[in-house]
Amino acid sequence: MRIAVIGAGVMGSGIAQVLAQTGHDVVCTDVDAAALDKARANVTTGRYGVDRAVERGKLSRADADATLARLRFGTDLAAAVADVALVIECVPERLDLKVKVFRELDRLAPADCVLASNSSGFPLAALAAATDRPSRVLVWHWASPPVVMKFAEIVVLPSTDEDAIARVRELAAACGKHPVVVKDQPMAWGYVANRIYAAMLVEAGRVVAEGVASHEEVNRLMVDCFGWPVGPFAMVKGAQTGFGDA
Ligand SMILES: NC(=O)c1ccc[n+]([C@@H]2O[C@H](COP(=O)([O-])OP(=O)(O)OC[C@H]3O[C@@H](n4cnc5c(N)ncnc54)[C@H](O)[C@@H]3O)[C@@H](O)[C@H]2O)c1
């Protein structure tokens, strides 16, 4: 499949890598040429990049080279989406920006192309309404780092095309993810995973504000009690800046 990823930041670069590693031709675009340079470095020599995967014995050198050969980077949005079957939007979490990008994508991408957003929580209804193809718009919410996390929360409306849902669900499974299709909820932010996570974070913040425990102590307790890879506050930091290059 030919796929375009819009926004080459923490999520976009990792998502582009996963798709290319799964055998798809991917073009990753950004308005910022420096972000594209960083994305190229991330997918090659970054902590989750293909070179490290080769070092760890998770990928052969030939597969790593083939992955990189399937990945292109550029700033030209029109060229990137001209002949793709799927677009995954990964621009910053601002509704005005996402609506603007979806309007552009609707104008530039082929009529049958599925437009997916990796939004963390904006209602799908608001994004779909920005286009003339609302039934071919959905949310494919990934978790960070995309190369590692199996999470694939697919958010749909009752009017979303079955064919669009199947295209994304099958692709997510082929990428080694565990797709779960959930309903859009226009009155809430966060779909399922982030709604529940946000409720937990409010309580964690309360514990700190009450002086019961520090941020670090809350992180330590939650990791040790529940086997989480990081605690709630470390997760927020990781989501904003990535999980480091160590
Ligand atoms: N970081 C996480 O853990 C995480 C997890 C799941 C979902 N998300 C969601 O993924 C999306 C992207 O998050 P991120 O952390 O990768 O952000 P980021 O800031 O790392 O990257 C966003 C990129 O988009 C680019 N951009 C801005 N405007 C653009 C435009 N008009 N066209 C093309 N590119 C543009 C920026 O230059 C930047 O490189 C957000 O909606 C976020 O909520 C993030």
PDBQT file of the ligand as one rigid body, heavy atoms in Angstrom, charges set to zero:
ROOT
HETATM    1  N1  LIG A 301       3.663  11.835  21.718  1.00  0.00    +0.000 N 
HETATM    2  C1  LIG A 301       2.832  10.861  22.095  1.00  0.00    +0.000 C 
HETATM    3  O1  LIG A 301       3.102  10.062  23.014  1.00  0.00    +0.000 OA
HETATM    4  C2  LIG A 301       1.537  10.658  21.363  1.00  0.00    +0.000 A 
HETATM    5  C3  LIG A 301       0.865   9.445  21.499  1.00  0.00    +0.000 A 
HETATM    6  C4  LIG A 301      -0.311   9.237  20.777  1.00  0.00    +0.000 A 
HETATM    7  C5  LIG A 301      -0.811  10.253  19.965  1.00  0.00    +0.000 A 
HETATM    8  N2  LIG A 301      -0.138  11.450  19.872  1.00  0.00    +0.000 N 
HETATM    9  C6  LIG A 301      -0.671  12.471  18.984  1.00  0.00    +0.000 C 
HETATM   10  O2  LIG A 301       0.082  12.441  17.780  1.00  0.00    +0.000 OA
HETATM   11  C7  LIG A 301       0.090  13.758  17.193  1.00  0.00    +0.000 C 
HETATM   12  C8  LIG A 301       1.522  14.189  16.956  1.00  0.00    +0.000 C 
HETATM   13  O3  LIG A 301       2.190  14.187  18.209  1.00  0.00    +0.000 OA
HETATM   14  P1  LIG A 301       3.796  14.215  18.290  1.00  0.00    +0.000 P 
HETATM   15  O4  LIG A 301       4.107  13.947  19.714  1.00  0.00    +0.000 OA
HETATM   16  O5  LIG A 301       4.392  13.372  17.233  1.00  0.00    +0.000 OA
HETATM   17  O6  LIG A 301       4.075  15.761  17.954  1.00  0.00    +0.000 OA
HETATM   18  P2  LIG A 301       5.461  16.437  17.523  1.00  0.00    +0.000 P 
HETATM   19  O7  LIG A 301       5.355  17.858  17.962  1.00  0.00    +0.000 OA
HETATM   20  O8  LIG A 301       6.613  15.608  17.950  1.00  0.00    +0.000 OA
HETATM   21  O9  LIG A 301       5.406  16.384  15.917  1.00  0.00    +0.000 OA
HETATM   22  C9  LIG A 301       4.487  17.092  15.163  1.00  0.00    +0.000 C 
HETATM   23  C10 LIG A 301       5.140  17.443  13.835  1.00  0.00    +0.000 C 
HETATM   24  O10 LIG A 301       4.135  18.020  12.984  1.00  0.00    +0.000 OA
HETATM   25  C11 LIG A 301       4.746  19.039  12.218  1.00  0.00    +0.000 C 
HETATM   26  N3  LIG A 301       3.720  19.921  11.678  1.00  0.00    +0.000 N 
HETATM   27  C12 LIG A 301       3.125  21.006  12.251  1.00  0.00    +0.000 A 
HETATM   28  N4  LIG A 301       2.213  21.525  11.398  1.00  0.00    +0.000 NA
HETATM   29  C13 LIG A 301       2.229  20.749  10.286  1.00  0.00    +0.000 A 
HETATM   30  C14 LIG A 301       1.509  20.791   9.065  1.00  0.00    +0.000 A 
HETATM   31  N5  LIG A 301       0.581  21.715   8.820  1.00  0.00    +0.000 N 
HETATM   32  N6  LIG A 301       1.774  19.851   8.124  1.00  0.00    +0.000 NA
HETATM   33  C15 LIG A 301       2.741  18.903   8.355  1.00  0.00    +0.000 A 
HETATM   34  N7  LIG A 301       3.441  18.823   9.506  1.00  0.00    +0.000 NA
HETATM   35  C16 LIG A 301       3.188  19.739  10.457  1.00  0.00    +0.000 A 
HETATM   36  C17 LIG A 301       5.723  19.705  13.179  1.00  0.00    +0.000 C 
HETATM   37  O11 LIG A 301       6.725  20.421  12.478  1.00  0.00    +0.000 OA
HETATM   38  C18 LIG A 301       6.258  18.498  13.952  1.00  0.00    +0.000 C 
HETATM   39  O12 LIG A 301       7.440  17.984  13.366  1.00  0.00    +0.000 OA
HETATM   40  C19 LIG A 301      -0.682  14.657  18.166  1.00  0.00    +0.000 C 
HETATM   41  O13 LIG A 301      -2.020  14.731  17.773  1.00  0.00    +0.000 OA
HETATM   42  C20 LIG A 301      -0.566  13.895  19.482  1.00  0.00    +0.000 C 
HETATM   43  O14 LIG A 301      -1.604  14.219  20.392  1.00  0.00    +0.000 OA
HETATM   44  C21 LIG A 301       1.035  11.672  20.531  1.00  0.00    +0.000 A 
ENDROOT
TORSDOF 0
